[in-house]
Amino acid sequence: MPVLGLFAVAAFAPLPFVIARPGLTADVLGERDGKAVIAVTGAPARQTTGQLRMTTIQATGPSTTVNLPELVDNWFDTARAVLPREAVYSSGGTDKEIEAHNLEEMTRSQSAAAQAALGYLHKDPKAVQVELNLADVGGPSAGLLFSLGIVDKLDGDGSGGDLTGGRTVAGTGTIGPDGSVGAVGGVALKTQAARRDGASVFLVPKAECADAQSELPEGLRLVPVTSLTDAVDALRAMNRGQAPPSC
């Protein structure tokens, strides 16, 4: 095959990458499809102001082919990211298998979020039940925001006010039952989604500060956290007019 032909074939051959962009955000203190995202029974739930917005990225599907011209077109676009396919779809498999895996991850994340929040508040999980209604958004990255939403619904800032202080707070991070916060990926795109939807504060896993700063929108304050306690303490500090930790 002529050299020119080889280049043409290579240019349009599928590559193991996905193209991602800022995705939807959702207020975990609000409603989804007419139902409260966080529903609590066995304890009085507070009326809250402000928002706690979980963030996502929107990526080309695992079976979608990306060729070299598409990759180059998106590489220099700050509103897009070119990511290795395995970094986004680590479980592998077909589109349906990956979707099922992501929904399973979200279910586990919601369970861990409830355990972490109730443990933080020293509440008996047998007496206080938490139902989370956001199962159609896959993956574990909303765990931290779910936990914060439960804390706000049950305890606010601990002094009678809202944990958010009336702000729109966004963020990302996995959560363990012990309240530990883990990295998730795609944070530079998630900060853009957060600012687009009105957030002024973004809670980010501390290990991902550099990524979050790379395309940080103007007017969005980064707050690094390693645990649920870190996140609650930072929001409480802001409500007292004190500066939280920064990246």
Summary of the structure (lengths in Angstrom):
residues: 247
radius of gyration: 19.6
end to end distance: 52.8
largest distance: 74.7
contacts: 836
relative contact order: 0.17
helix: 37%
strand: 23%
